[in-house]
Amino acid sequence: MSKLIRVLIAKPGLDGHDRGAKMIARALRDAGMEVIYTGLRQTPEQIVAAAIQEDVDAIGMSILSGAHNHLFPKVIKLLKEQNASDILVIGGGVIPEDDIPELLEAGVGAIFTPGTLTSDIIKYLRENVQ
């Protein structure tokens, strides 16, 4: 039997729209994953603390606010500082294609833009969670 994948879904920053994050959380749950949803307006520190406390395998951050170039690297830096860099970080939301290579280089595992099939996200997590 395969390992139960635990995923924290987070909405960092001032972004107040969480419909997409809730849709992803439901799809992951329906696929047999355990999902923890942090709610709106989480700081990178709150996200990392919750991820460590909940012993998750992955963090999925949904960002629509335009602050992705700050928030993703900050979460990855905090995970490293807490010796938790084994937690996979993925993201979604309105993220310009031009910004994606830099985010991947910073340590984000994958970026899923609007229109991505939930089955693609599920497949990615199943293939990449250690």
C-alpha positions, 0 to 999 in steps of 0.5 A: 500500500502506498503512503498517505500523502499529507498536503498543506494548502495555504493562501499567503499574503493579502489575497482574499480569494480562496475558491481555487485553493478550496477546489484543489484541496477537495480534489486532493482529498477526493484522490485519497490525500490528507489535506490541511487548509490554513485559511486566508492571509497566512504569513510565510512563518505561519505556513511553515510552522503549520507544515512542520506541526502537521508533518506534511509532505508538501505545501501547496500555495495559491497566490493571486496577489502578485507577491509570488516572487517574495512569498515562495522563496521566503517559505523555502528559506524558512523551511531550510532554516527549520531543517524541513527542506524535505517538504515539497513546495508547489504553487498555483494561481496567477503567476506570469510564465516569465516568473516561473523559471526563477521560482523553480530555480529558487526551489519550488517544485512546480507551478500550476497556472489557471486551467491546469487539470486537478489530475495533473496536480495529483499525478505530480504529487504522487510522483514527487512526494518522497 
